[in-house]
Amino acid sequence: MIEPIALKDFFISFFTAALIILSGASYALLYAWSKIKSNSRIKWAAYLSYTVLLVSVVVLTRAANFSGVWLALSVVMVLGYFFAPIGIWHLCVRTHAEPTTEDKQ
């Protein structure tokens, strides 16, 4: 049977889950902005947002007593949050690239 979490852990879980969403969105936005502006300081801010996301996932995992499949799902989520903006950026760059002479024929 699944153990329910304590009330104090419920509030921690609620706020860390919200922080995961916000820090993941800020990481994606700052990463894209750093690529557009070619500014390394913005990229470091993106990585700082990702660090906040990592800490939030660790706190959520401990507060909600994740183990087994749920712990593996947390790891997959963290990896997805890291690689998704990079993949989306490359997809956008290749999709919006200038057409070559072969494409115009």
N, C-alpha and C positions, 0 to 999 in steps of 0.2 A: 504494500500500500504506500502511496506517496505521502510523505510527511508535509503537512501544511507549514507555512512559514509564520513566524511570530508577527505580531502587529507592528512592532518597531522595524522589523525586517521588511514588512510590506511597504512602508513609506520609503525606506532606503531603495527597495526594488523599483518602486514607482518613479522616483526622481532619477535614479541611475539609468533606467530605461529611456526616460525623456532626454537625459544628457547624451546617451548613445546616439539617438536620432539627431540631435542638434549638432553634436561634434562631428558626426559622419557627414552631415550636410555641409558644415563649414569646411571640412577637409576637402570635399569634392569641389566646392566653389573656389576655395583658395588655391587648390591645385590647378584648376583650369585658368584662374586669373594669373597665376605665376607663369603659366605657359604663354598666355596672351601677351603679358607685359615683359616677359623674359627677366623677371626680378627674383633673385635668389632669396631675398628677405621674405617675400610672400610665400615662397616654397617652404621656408623654415616655419612660417606661421601655419601652413597646412600640416606639416609634420607635427607641430605642437598640438593642433586639433586632433590629429590621429592618436597622439599620446594620451590626450584626455579620453578619447574613445577607449583605448586599451585599458586604462585605469578603471573606467566605468564598467567595462565588461568584467574585469576581475572582481570588482565590488559586487556587481549583480550576481555573478556566479557564486560567490561566497554567501551572500545574503539569501539567495534562493535555494541553496544547497544543491546546486547542479552536480550531477555525476553521470557517468555512462554516456548515453546518447545525447543528452542535453549538453554535457560538457563538450562533446565532439561538435555539436551544432554551434556552440559558442565560438569554437576555434574556426570553423568554416565561415561563420559570420564575420569574424575579425579579418580573415584573409580576403573575403569578398569585399568588405569595405575598403581595404587597401588597394586591391587590384582593379576594381570596377572603374574608378575615375581615370586610371591610367589607360585602360582598354577603351573606354568611351572617348577619351581624348584622341587616341590613335585612330579610332574609327571615324571620328569627325574630320580629322585632318585628311585622311585618305578619301573620304566621301566628297569633301569640298575642294579637292586638289584641282589645279588647272587641267583642263582636258588636253591631251596630247594630239598630235596631228593624226595619229592612227584612229583616235576616237571620233574625229570630225568627219571621216570618210563615210 
